[in-house]
């Protein structure tokens, strides 16, 4: 720690300067050691050094967007965590999920949340949804060095665009690549090792006019299919009562779907698969 | 060697104090008070975009009077400090008192080291789980820090407003009660011949730190929500004029109508 988060004392000069509204830039000048991209790493591939998070799905609905993630983190062939949370609200109207190195991913989410809140407080209004998405792309670019050493993190970003003319067209999904490329998805997307299977499931099942409740069920079905074929994705854990994390972003803001509701949907999906394993 | 004029330190400090105090007292007032549901901020502010009241962190608010660019600079610094600390440690580690102390150190240093002091008075308010846990700090241009007992006033003729608040304040007030009290205090000065005046919703900037909420609890009270808090009499009179004050004094603002003449500037 450089001591900049310590007070009381006089407010340090960088805080009093007329500067940008970016929290990442602020940390770069007052506490660069807190930024993941600035951390030196020993040479070599560190792909197996830390737990990996896997599958996140997001899909649009007529109320906005739904994002869901499974709960498993793996390290090599071991399951390292059974109840990890990989989907979070980024701010009042947007959601972020991560796949890849879990520790760095969670750090990226905290930094992104702080960035959005910081901007909102300093400027008096939130960034536009596309502004938030582009800011996230910039942050990924800063991590490229680490990513090339096997510690890659990829986010999935989705939100309710408050500038959109109506709720049915307000849901937006953005995906990224490891160099910071940003791509807006039309209907649905998934990231992580189970994403191929989740996307195939969504390709067959997705309908554009569904409401958030139905979209939640489609998301859980897609995660079930991903868990079925990808060993790194965890299915609904009925024994421990661990079910996917699901968030919605609608005109009412970003909200976590209550556990009881997710449990009911998950149990219904599992029960239906007992009858018909192919879904 | 050139002859240097001697000015005593007392004189320099006195001049700076007088300069700052005079300019602050020209500004419109801001009232902050603790009530059952949280902490209420009411500022007289004709601008709808340049705020005197804002959020510092989850349960900490900021209010100021004086020179806008100077207190805006302090507000920005406060947000930066709070966000950095919350990110480095945990959100719960960001507290009102250390922030107030950092402001005090900074204002004090500027007052003694620079030719021109900051012409500001600021408040750092933290909302607790009960009114007893609320913290209201008032900081002045010279770096003094005061821990206020449930309510505070900044700006010109603060003594007069404080006496209104002192009389009417208690921690069991609801939002409407607290707002009416703050409005009564703001209305108690500036009328003709020391009488009350009517302060309309369009002159007010209002926000609360909501005790019952989780996470970021700062919220502004605007538009219809603010109109709903205003006393009846100002609802039907679109433009506040002295003719409306007769109706307005049906509200419990009568006792202050007299005895305030001395404090006119």
Boltz contact constraints between the chains, C-beta under 6 A:
constraints:
  - contact:
      token1: [A, 5]
      token2: [B, 84]
      max_distance: 6.0
  - contact:
      token1: [A, 5]
      token2: [B, 85]
      max_distance: 6.0
  - contact:
      token1: [A, 5]
      token2: [B, 88]
      max_distance: 6.0
  - contact:
      token1: [A, 7]
      token2: [B, 98]
      max_distance: 6.0
  - contact:
      token1: [A, 7]
      token2: [B, 102]
      max_distance: 6.0
  - contact:
      token1: [A, 8]
      token2: [B, 98]
      max_distance: 6.0
  - contact:
      token1: [A, 8]
      token2: [B, 101]
      max_distance: 6.0
  - contact:
      token1: [A, 8]
      token2: [B, 102]
      max_distance: 6.0
  - contact:
      token1: [A, 10]
      token2: [B, 105]
      max_distance: 6.0
  - contact:
      token1: [A, 10]
      token2: [B, 106]
      max_distance: 6.0
  - contact:
      token1: [A, 10]
      token2: [B, 109]
      max_distance: 6.0
  - contact:
      token1: [A, 11]
      token2: [B, 77]
      max_distance: 6.0
  - contact:
      token1: [A, 11]
      token2: [B, 102]
      max_distance: 6.0
  - contact:
      token1: [A, 11]
      token2: [B, 106]
      max_distance: 6.0
  - contact:
      token1: [A, 15]
      token2: [B, 77]
      max_distance: 6.0
  - contact:
      token1: [A, 15]
      token2: [B, 80]
      max_distance: 6.0
  - contact:
      token1: [A, 15]
      token2: [B, 81]
      max_distance: 6.0
  - contact:
      token1: [A, 16]
      token2: [B, 77]
      max_distance: 6.0
  - contact:
      token1: [A, 23]
      token2: [B, 83]
      max_distance: 6.0
  - contact:
      token1: [A, 26]
      token2: [B, 80]
      max_distance: 6.0
  - contact:
      token1: [A, 114]
      token2: [B, 83]
      max_distance: 6.0
  - contact:
      token1: [A, 114]
      token2: [B, 87]
      max_distance: 6.0
  - contact:
      token1: [A, 118]
      token2: [B, 83]
      max_distance: 6.0
  - contact:
      token1: [A, 121]
      token2: [B, 55]
      max_distance: 6.0
  - contact:
      token1: [A, 121]
      token2: [B, 79]
      max_distance: 6.0
  - contact:
      token1: [A, 122]
      token2: [B, 76]
      max_distance: 6.0
  - contact:
      token1: [A, 122]
      token2: [B, 79]
      max_distance: 6.0
